[in-house]
Amino acid sequence: MFGSLGVPELLIILLIVIIIFGANKLPQLGRGLGQGMRNFKDSIKEAGSDDHKPTTPPTPPTAPK
């Protein structure tokens, strides 16, 4: 699907983004995108680490004597 994207196509996309958002907004967009990706990776790591925690079975209640 995206195999045909080359340098000229990426430059055109970048030019359109600059026209739409302006050059002043690009650092903010990049920062927001980076933070979003970092949060996503952190949530994936947390979800993966929860799966590998050993669980202890609950102890059965003891009968009163």
N, C-alpha and C positions, 0 to 999 in steps of 0.2 A: 504494500500500500504506500508506504513512505520511502520506498527504495529509490525512487527517482528524484528525491530532493537533493539538490546539489548546492554549491556555493551561490550561484546566481539567484536561485529561488529563495534561499535563506536571507540574502541581502534584500531582496524585494520585501519579504515578510518583515524584516527589521525596519525598513524604511516606512512601511505602512504603520507599524507600531509607533514609531517616532512621530509620525504625522498625527496619529489619533491621540496619543497620550502626551506628547511633547517631551522634549529632552530633559526638562526639569523633573518629571515624574518617573523617569526610567530607573534611577537609583532606588527610589521608594518601592517600585514594582519588583525589582530584583531582590531587595531586602525582604519584602513580604513573601515572595516566592521561596526564597531560601529558608525562611523561618517556617513556612508551611511544610516544606519537604523535611526539615529537621524534626518537626513535631510528628509528622507521619512516621518517620523512621523510629523515633523514640517510642511511639505507641505500638509499633510492630515488635520492637524488642521487648517491651513490657508484656505484650500478649504472649510472645514466645517463651519468655522466662516463667510465666505463670503456668504454662503447660508442663514444664519439667520439674516442678516442685514436688517432692515426695509428699504424699498425703498419708496420714496415719488414720487408720480406721477408728471410728468412735468406740470407746470402751463401753461394754454393755453394763447396764446398771446392776448393782449387786442387790440381792434379795436381803431384806432385813432379817435378823436372827431373833 
